[in-house]
Amino acid sequence: MIQSLKHFGQVGTRRSWLLLITLCFVILFLYTAWTKWADYAAFQDEISHSLWKKWIPVRIAWVVPFAESILAALLLISRSRLLGLLGTLSFMAIASAYLIATLNSQAEIPCACGGVIDQLPKREHLVLNISLTVLAAVGIFLNKLKPVASPSMLRTNERLPYTRESGKSGSI
């Protein structure tokens, strides 16, 4: 464990973790968007029982799966990944805040997240959302880290990957 943490800043390890986090969110967003689009009438009905005023769910019903699809696309493209991660962080934070509001509400409000996520009890759903919010923040952190040369790169005098700070690839 300590050995893996020691090399966490190295280019390959950081990139692997970032891609794993990104892939998790892409799968999550495509799955939840697909379940909402697949049974759009049921999704509209579930969202109509939300805490919002009656006119908001009509607009939200198409915005949410569309936003999930856009976020998945942004995450897949390396140049827009940071924007996708920032959007993911915002999306998950808003969803977590909404879940906190439903937990504090006396009304029985159904979950409209889609698929198997609908089956989670509210408290476990909140834990999942907060965990995903933290994961998005970790992804942003990893995306913004400068590459650190590994000992093998130092020995072989390989070129470092492109960095945002320098604007070009460099050698050691």
Number of C-alpha atoms within 10 A of each C-alpha: 5 7 7 9 10 9 15 17 18 17 17 15 14 20 18 13 16 21 19 13 20 23 15 14 23 22 12 15 22 18 17 22 24 18 19 23 16 12 11 16 12 15 21 18 15 17 22 21 17 19 15 10 9 12 9 13 20 13 11 14 21 16 12 16 24 17 16 23 19 18 24 25 16 21 25 17 11 12 10 13 22 19 15 25 27 17 19 29 22 15 19 21 18 14 17 21 15 15 20 14 12 18 15 9 11 8 11 10 17 16 20 21 20 20 13 10 16 14 12 12 10 18 12 11 18 19 13 16 20 18 14 20 22 15 21 26 17 17 25 21 13 21 19 12 15 16 18 16 19 14 11 9 14 13 9 9 12 13 13 18 15 13 14 11 7 8 8 10 11 12 11 11
